[in-house]
Structures are given as structure tokens and as C-alpha cells.
């Protein structure tokens, strides 16, 4: 996945509005908002063959008890034009209250392709899935 600009995010950030201030603080381009990257990674995940034809609703984002109840960490900067790769894993699966729905807990790890650096880790994204 690659972002060509940040207009879709509708965020206001002084570092975007004042490039000279950004440069003074070591920022060498237009930073992408982390939550926008996670939203795009979710969009890419829903297009995977394994989820094709599934009814999939974001149910919540719980902290991981094995990770001090943290949910997400932004570990590196991402600039407009960086190519990213997302890796998804199912960390938990629970039967729901009804017979036709269950809850999947999906972890996401996003890395920059050019240097293979992990830039975002997001755990326990809960999805209500129709069986």
C-alpha cells in the first residue's frame, strides 16, 4: 500500500502546514497519520481472499493483556510515498452468542518495504464475523 497524499485524512497538523518547522524538527517530508495507515491496512485486509464474501464488522480494539493492555504502537515515521506491507494474524477466535456470528481477534504488523522496518504494531482488533 502506498499513500500519494494525506488529504483523505482531514487532519490538521502544524508540521504539515509549516514545512520549515517540520524540517527544523528533523522531518524530511509529509508525515502520514498513524490511524489513517491502520484504517488503510484494515481495508486491504478485507480484500483478502480468505475474507471474500464474509460479513465482517469492527467490534472493538481491546488492549492485549499479554502486552500490558496496550493496543497499538507507532514505531517509526511514514511519509507520503513510502511503500508499506501489512501482515495479519488471527490471535484469538471466540464463538459468539448467536450461532451464526463469532469474534476474531486480528493482529496487524505494518512495515516499510524499503528498509523492512516495522512502523506499526496493532493487537486485538476485534471483528464480528458471520460464519
Backbone as CSV, one residue per row, in Angstrom:
resi,resn,N_x,N_y,N_z,CA_x,CA_y,CA_z,C_x,C_y,C_z
1,UNK,0.843,-1.167,0.000,0.000,0.000,0.000,0.891,1.232,0.000
2,UNK,0.475,2.233,-0.729,1.208,3.489,-0.835,0.219,4.648,-0.784
3,UNK,0.568,5.683,-0.065,-0.261,6.887,0.026,0.388,7.971,-0.820
4,UNK,-0.373,8.606,-1.672,0.159,9.664,-2.538,0.041,11.043,-1.894
5,UNK,-0.896,11.217,-0.954,-1.039,12.468,-0.206,-1.846,12.179,1.057
6,UNK,-2.049,13.193,1.872,-2.782,12.978,3.121,-4.121,13.687,3.150
7,UNK,-4.580,14.202,2.035,-5.828,14.970,2.029,-7.017,14.153,2.542
8,UNK,-7.005,12.838,2.328,-8.109,11.983,2.761,-8.257,11.978,4.285
9,UNK,-7.180,12.239,5.024,-7.199,12.116,6.480,-7.886,13.297,7.165
10,UNK,-7.936,14.441,6.480,-8.580,15.639,7.023,-7.980,16.081,8.356
11,UNK,-6.719,15.740,8.623,-6.081,16.142,9.868,-5.408,17.500,9.710
12,UNK,-5.367,18.241,10.809,-4.611,19.492,10.844,-3.396,19.232,11.718
13,UNK,-2.245,19.545,11.192,-1.006,19.325,11.923,-0.062,20.451,11.530
14,UNK,0.446,21.153,12.508,1.316,22.293,12.230,2.547,21.884,11.417
15,UNK,2.975,20.645,11.570,4.136,20.170,10.808,3.815,20.028,9.323
16,UNK,2.531,19.824,8.986,2.125,19.776,7.579,1.948,21.183,7.024
17,UNK,1.482,22.081,7.870,1.185,23.443,7.435,2.427,24.327,7.363
18,UNK,3.468,23.976,8.116,4.693,24.785,8.149,5.905,23.893,7.888
19,UNK,6.208,23.648,6.608,7.315,22.741,6.272,8.649,23.172,6.867
20,UNK,8.856,24.480,7.048,10.124,24.940,7.632,10.243,24.496,9.093
21,UNK,9.126,24.470,9.823,9.124,23.980,11.201,9.377,22.471,11.223
22,UNK,8.760,21.754,10.302,8.973,20.307,10.209,10.446,20.011,9.945
23,UNK,11.038,20.704,8.989,12.453,20.483,8.654,13.339,20.784,9.857
24,UNK,13.019,21.829,10.592,13.782,22.207,11.788,13.738,21.096,12.841
25,UNK,12.667,20.306,12.828,12.495,19.211,13.781,12.872,17.851,13.195
26,UNK,13.595,17.851,12.078,14.124,16.610,11.509,13.171,15.834,10.635
27,UNK,12.035,16.422,10.273,11.057,15.735,9.439,11.343,16.088,7.989
28,UNK,11.513,15.060,7.177,12.012,15.248,5.812,10.958,15.099,4.734
29,UNK,9.715,15.236,5.076,8.635,15.087,4.101,7.300,15.256,4.790
30,UNK,6.247,14.789,4.145,4.905,14.864,4.723,4.615,13.566,5.471
31,UNK,4.445,13.687,6.778,4.143,12.524,7.610,2.709,12.063,7.395
32,UNK,2.507,10.769,7.483,1.160,10.206,7.415,0.648,9.943,8.827
33,UNK,-0.631,10.233,9.097,-1.216,9.920,10.407,-1.282,8.401,10.609
34,UNK,-0.838,7.945,11.764,-0.802,6.513,12.056,-2.157,5.832,11.971
35,UNK,-3.191,6.468,12.494,-4.511,5.849,12.471,-5.027,5.719,11.043
36,UNK,-4.637,6.650,10.164,-5.032,6.553,8.762,-4.375,5.333,8.111
37,UNK,-3.146,5.056,8.504,-2.437,3.885,7.970,-3.131,2.605,8.429
38,UNK,-3.531,2.577,9.691,-4.230,1.397,10.214,-5.559,1.196,9.489
39,UNK,-6.281,2.289,9.230,-7.554,2.181,8.506,-7.326,1.603,7.116
40,UNK,-6.276,2.038,6.445,-5.978,1.514,5.108,-5.592,0.035,5.184
41,UNK,-4.825,-0.327,6.210,-4.442,-1.734,6.379,-5.681,-2.601,6.597
42,UNK,-6.662,-2.080,7.337,-7.915,-2.815,7.525,-8.632,-2.992,6.192
43,UNK,-8.647,-1.926,5.391,-9.266,-2.016,4.069,-8.603,-3.059,3.200
44,UNK,-7.282,-3.115,3.256,-6.550,-4.133,2.478,-6.875,-5.533,2.988
45,UNK,-6.992,-5.675,4.304,-7.284,-6.986,4.893,-8.647,-7.502,4.431
46,UNK,-9.641,-6.617,4.361,-10.984,-7.065,3.976,-11.047,-7.507,2.523
47,UNK,-10.014,-7.227,1.756,-9.963,-7.635,0.347,-9.217,-8.963,0.140
48,UNK,-8.693,-9.527,1.223,-8.003,-10.813,1.112,-9.005,-11.909,0.765
49,UNK,-8.560,-12.878,-0.018,-9.433,-13.979,-0.442,-10.100,-14.687,0.733
50,UNK,-9.377,-14.833,1.841,-9.916,-15.572,2.991,-11.183,-14.908,3.551
51,UNK,-11.310,-13.589,3.370,-12.480,-12.873,3.877,-13.491,-12.563,2.784
52,UNK,-13.241,-13.031,1.584,-14.135,-12.768,0.463,-15.530,-13.314,0.763
53,UNK,-16.518,-12.464,0.622,-17.893,-12.891,0.848,-18.313,-12.943,2.304
54,UNK,-17.405,-12.596,3.224,-17.740,-12.618,4.653,-18.406,-11.323,5.079
55,UNK,-19.261,-11.426,6.068,-19.774,-10.236,6.730,-18.833,-9.990,7.897
56,UNK,-18.204,-8.806,7.893,-17.128,-8.514,8.834,-17.343,-7.111,9.394
57,UNK,-17.570,-6.993,10.691,-17.815,-5.701,11.319,-16.779,-5.469,12.416
58,UNK,-16.152,-4.286,12.431,-15.230,-3.955,13.513,-16.028,-3.891,14.801
59,UNK,-15.642,-4.679,15.760,-16.367,-4.832,17.014,-15.717,-4.008,18.124
60,UNK,-14.403,-3.859,18.057,-13.678,-3.101,19.073,-12.192,-3.298,18.922
61,UNK,-11.448,-2.571,19.725,-9.992,-2.691,19.725,-9.562,-2.783,21.177
62,UNK,-9.439,-3.995,21.661,-9.100,-4.220,23.060,-7.595,-4.216,23.240
63,UNK,-7.189,-3.821,24.415,-5.776,-3.964,24.741,-5.437,-5.434,24.907
64,UNK,-4.211,-5.775,24.616,-3.754,-7.152,24.737,-3.235,-7.370,26.160
65,UNK,-3.866,-8.242,26.950,-3.417,-8.464,28.323,-1.974,-8.983,28.394
66,UNK,-1.512,-9.632,27.346,-0.128,-10.114,27.312,0.853,-9.025,26.896
67,UNK,0.346,-7.836,26.655,1.165,-6.710,26.185,0.845,-5.484,27.040
68,UNK,0.658,-5.689,28.338,0.305,-4.636,29.302,-0.926,-3.848,28.870
69,UNK,-1.897,-4.525,28.285,-3.160,-3.948,27.818,-2.992,-2.832,26.791
70,UNK,-1.871,-2.840,26.098,-1.689,-1.885,25.002,-2.388,-2.437,23.769
71,UNK,-2.754,-1.538,22.880,-3.401,-1.941,21.647,-2.511,-1.689,20.444
72,UNK,-1.911,-0.518,20.398,-1.215,-0.114,19.186,0.038,0.685,19.531
73,UNK,1.084,0.484,18.759,2.308,1.260,18.904,2.760,1.721,17.532
74,UNK,3.140,2.996,17.472,3.681,3.602,16.259,5.191,3.672,16.456
75,UNK,5.925,2.858,15.721,7.340,2.643,15.982,8.278,3.356,15.021
76,UNK,7.744,3.958,13.994,8.580,4.664,13.026,7.738,5.605,12.194
77,UNK,8.401,6.571,11.592,7.682,7.537,10.764,7.373,6.937,9.393
78,UNK,6.266,7.391,8.839,5.883,7.012,7.480,5.566,8.298,6.738
79,UNK,6.165,8.438,5.569,5.981,9.620,4.746,5.132,9.296,3.524
80,UNK,4.503,10.327,2.990,3.812,10.177,1.714,4.808,9.574,0.724
81,UNK,4.376,8.557,-0.003,5.219,7.903,-0.995,5.899,6.633,-0.502
82,UNK,5.987,6.429,0.826,6.573,5.191,1.344,5.672,4.014,0.972
83,UNK,6.288,2.904,0.600,5.537,1.676,0.351,5.505,0.867,1.635
84,UNK,4.318,0.369,1.970,4.127,-0.387,3.197,3.582,-1.775,2.886
85,UNK,3.853,-2.680,3.809,3.347,-4.049,3.700,2.727,-4.404,5.050
86,UNK,1.559,-4.998,5.028,0.879,-5.397,6.259,0.842,-6.915,6.363
87,UNK,1.057,-7.388,7.581,0.965,-8.822,7.872,-0.112,-8.998,8.932
88,UNK,-1.031,-9.906,8.682,-2.173,-10.115,9.564,-2.085,-11.501,10.188
89,UNK,-2.482,-11.589,11.459,-2.558,-12.906,12.087,-3.758,-12.942,13.020
90,UNK,-4.400,-14.074,13.055,-5.550,-14.265,13.950,-4.985,-14.715,15.290
91,UNK,-5.185,-13.889,16.326,-4.613,-14.196,17.627,-5.613,-14.838,18.579
92,UNK,-6.901,-14.770,18.243,-7.913,-15.387,19.093,-9.190,-15.553,18.283
93,UNK,-9.979,-16.523,18.677,-11.237,-16.794,17.995,-12.238,-17.227,19.056
94,UNK,-13.405,-16.557,19.076,-14.430,-16.900,20.067,-15.772,-17.075,19.378
95,UNK,-16.499,-18.048,19.853,-17.863,-18.229,19.379,-18.705,-17.101,19.952
96,UNK,-19.608,-16.580,19.145,-20.488,-15.509,19.612,-21.700,-16.043,20.324
97,UNK,-22.568,-15.139,20.758,-23.794,-15.525,21.456,-24.783,-16.214,20.525
98,UNK,-24.775,-15.789,19.266,-25.676,-16.444,18.322,-24.885,-17.521,17.585
99,UNK,-25.601,-18.394,16.937,-24.937,-19.495,16.243,-24.257,-19.063,14.952
100,UNK,-24.628,-17.900,14.422,-24.098,-17.532,13.112,-22.937,-16.532,13.166
101,UNK,-22.660,-15.950,14.331,-21.582,-14.971,14.433,-20.545,-15.399,15.452
102,UNK,-19.320,-14.994,15.204,-18.238,-15.202,16.154,-17.349,-13.965,16.153
103,UNK,-16.346,-13.945,17.025,-15.423,-12.817,17.124,-14.013,-13.296,16.803
104,UNK,-13.376,-12.631,15.835,-11.966,-12.884,15.521,-11.145,-11.732,16.078
105,UNK,-10.038,-12.055,16.685,-9.072,-11.063,17.132,-7.912,-11.111,16.137
106,UNK,-7.677,-9.979,15.475,-6.658,-9.942,14.423,-5.571,-8.943,14.801
107,UNK,-4.331,-9.406,14.739,-3.165,-8.555,14.973,-2.605,-8.128,13.625
108,UNK,-2.088,-6.904,13.576,-1.532,-6.360,12.333,-0.141,-5.827,12.620
109,UNK,0.777,-6.144,11.738,2.122,-5.586,11.786,2.392,-4.937,10.433
110,UNK,2.767,-3.663,10.450,2.987,-2.920,9.210,4.454,-2.515,9.136
111,UNK,5.055,-2.785,7.983,6.476,-2.444,7.808,6.681,-1.656,6.535
112,UNK,7.716,-0.800,6.593,8.152,-0.071,5.405,8.937,-1.034,4.541
113,UNK,8.641,-1.077,3.269,9.279,-2.039,2.381,10.746,-1.691,2.117
114,UNK,11.069,-0.401,1.934,12.437,-0.055,1.515,13.511,-0.432,2.537
115,UNK,13.182,-0.436,3.839,14.183,-0.811,4.843,13.716,-1.935,5.770
116,UNK,12.529,-2.493,5.503,11.967,-3.617,6.261,11.724,-3.280,7.738
117,UNK,11.584,-1.996,8.061,11.367,-1.569,9.447,9.885,-1.661,9.804
118,UNK,9.605,-2.286,10.940,8.237,-2.319,11.461,7.901,-0.913,11.953
119,UNK,6.813,-0.348,11.436,6.434,1.021,11.800,5.184,1.067,12.671
120,UNK,4.334,0.041,12.588,3.116,-0.005,13.410,2.843,-1.456,13.809
121,UNK,2.490,-1.626,15.085,2.005,-2.909,15.582,0.660,-2.631,16.239
122,UNK,-0.359,-3.373,15.839,-1.702,-3.188,16.388,-2.245,-4.563,16.758
123,UNK,-2.618,-4.721,18.017,-3.075,-6.026,18.501,-4.531,-5.988,18.939
124,UNK,-5.154,-7.132,18.801,-6.529,-7.375,19.259,-7.542,-6.435,18.631
125,UNK,-7.493,-6.341,17.305,-8.551,-5.679,16.548,-9.657,-6.720,16.426
126,UNK,-10.785,-6.461,17.041,-11.849,-7.455,17.121,-12.858,-7.256,16.002
127,UNK,-13.175,-8.346,15.321,-14.141,-8.313,14.221,-15.243,-9.320,14.490
128,UNK,-16.471,-8.855,14.361,-17.625,-9.750,14.429,-17.789,-10.327,13.037
129,UNK,-17.735,-11.632,12.934,-17.733,-12.318,11.649,-18.936,-13.237,11.557
130,UNK,-19.564,-13.197,10.397,-20.642,-14.158,10.140,-20.004,-15.428,9.619
131,UNK,-20.407,-16.535,10.211,-19.851,-17.835,9.837,-20.403,-18.316,8.508
